[in-house]
Amino acid sequence: MKRKELIKKITSVGCVLVRHGSRHDLYRNPKTGKKQPVPRHDEIDEKLAKHIIKELA
């Protein structure tokens, strides 16, 4: 999955960017309080993308 697609999906759920890192960005869902790092690669493995979406939703 492209990184841009993943970012669109998690921000549409209400997640916000907490901070930029050198290799990962940290996103948080204000409703649940859960945080999840998102790699800064152009392509993200499908299993990892599904895990990130599941944790933040």
Legacy VTK file of the C-alpha trace (Angstrom):
# vtk DataFile Version 3.0
C-alpha trace
ASCII
DATASET POLYDATA
POINTS 57 float
0.000 0.000 0.000
1.242 3.468 -0.768
2.034 5.609 2.272
-0.241 8.410 1.047
-3.211 6.016 0.872
-2.578 4.820 4.421
-2.324 8.382 5.732
-5.636 9.282 4.025
-7.364 6.277 5.590
-6.187 6.924 9.143
-6.817 10.681 8.989
-10.349 10.065 7.689
-10.989 8.071 10.887
-9.896 11.100 12.909
-6.243 10.371 13.626
-3.793 13.250 13.913
-0.052 13.538 13.432
1.741 13.772 16.780
5.332 14.148 15.564
7.672 13.532 12.655
10.551 11.144 13.152
13.507 10.270 10.968
12.145 6.820 10.044
8.577 6.872 11.405
5.802 9.404 12.018
3.623 8.983 15.078
-0.155 9.197 14.659
-2.715 9.245 17.473
-6.450 8.687 17.583
-7.826 11.318 20.014
-11.019 9.311 20.595
-9.277 6.155 21.796
-5.934 7.626 22.826
-4.017 4.940 20.923
-0.765 5.825 19.168
0.876 4.012 16.269
4.105 4.654 14.331
3.803 4.854 10.542
6.960 4.113 8.514
8.210 6.825 6.170
8.713 4.413 3.253
6.924 4.972 -0.063
5.511 1.431 0.017
4.192 -0.160 3.219
3.570 -3.896 3.513
-0.142 -4.793 3.330
-0.106 -6.712 6.631
1.540 -3.797 8.428
-0.892 -1.295 6.901
-3.883 -3.380 8.007
-2.404 -3.648 11.512
-1.923 0.140 11.739
-5.489 0.789 10.554
-6.894 -1.785 12.984
-4.999 -0.334 15.952
-5.994 3.268 15.233
-9.623 2.673 14.294
LINES 1 58
57 0 1 2 3 4 5 6 7 8 9 10 11 12 13 14 15 16 17 18 19 20 21 22 23 24 25 26 27 28 29 30 31 32 33 34 35 36 37 38 39 40 41 42 43 44 45 46 47 48 49 50 51 52 53 54 55 56
